[in-house]
Amino acid sequence: MSPEVIIRLKDAVVRRDGQDILSIDSLEITRGERVAFIGNSGSGKTTLMRMLKGYITPTRGHVEVMGAPVPLGNRARMRGYHRQIGMIHQHFDLIGRESVWQNVYHGRLGYVPFLRSFLGRFDKGDREICMRALKEVRLDDKLYRSARTLSGGEQQRVAIARTLSQEPTIFLADEPVSNLDPALSEDILDLFGTICVAYRLTLLISLHLPELARRIADRIIAMKAGEIVWQGLPEELSEEKISEIYERGERNGEGYDRLERTNEFHMSWGHGAKGHLVPGS
């Protein structure tokens, strides 16, 4: 039986200010695959991920994720879609004043009715899902710690746990180690490998450094000026090809990977709840 294709793009284009900042002739990603995207800033990696998440609408072409065309065009269906597509960024996007536990619980908000989430109430199933995620990233001993007091590596682990609590099918990681030192970067990438197996995730990760891509990926895809210029197995990525991929002078895509992110909704906890709601309460 051939592997299930979970992401399929055909002639997919994103156009801004009269330029094609993303132009993918054809791309297929199978369920459970770990794919690393490499290339200079402005090469289109972030634009591609934001399009798959649903933050950017393709100008033309076919984008299919989990068997459904994107965009879905229906608010209720889009809510379900967002639950299935987890995404983290290089800047962590945590709420610093809140605890580790509260930040991770935000990943459950897509499943919880509005009033219950506003009051900060959650059931046993939600607690178990969040605790499993925290144990997976080895932070279950820091439930009460304020997110702002954590190290960079710990903050990225909280962001990963929050995404795992979402119970996604696809995990998008946009430059998740660019703010970390080399040792922490390798540690986080090893963690991605572990959670992909434990949660049966399909991983799309963008990275600047080819050696990190080789460490995590089943397949590496190189992008330049919004286009795919090479793809293959990690061992097939030669030093000559790396030099070609990273040569200076990006054209159309320069700067567009820094598009301002859509304002993402973060639910605050109910009055009097901050710092008190923990597993078992």
Secondary structure, 3 states (H helix, E strand, C coil): CCCCEEEEEEEEEEEECCEEEEEEEEEEEECCCEEEEECCCCCCHHHHHHHHHCCCCCCEEEEEECCEECCCCCHHHHHHHHHHEEEECCCCCCCCCCEHHHHHHHHHCCCCCHHHHHCCCCCHHHHHHHHHHHHHCCCCCCCCCEHHHCCHHHHHHHHHHHHHHCCCCEEEEECCCCCCCHHHHHHHHHHHHHHHHHHCCEEEEEECCHHHHHHHCCEEEEEECCEEEEEECHHHCCHHHHHHHCCCCCCCCCCHHHCCCCCCCCCCCCCCCCCCCCCCC
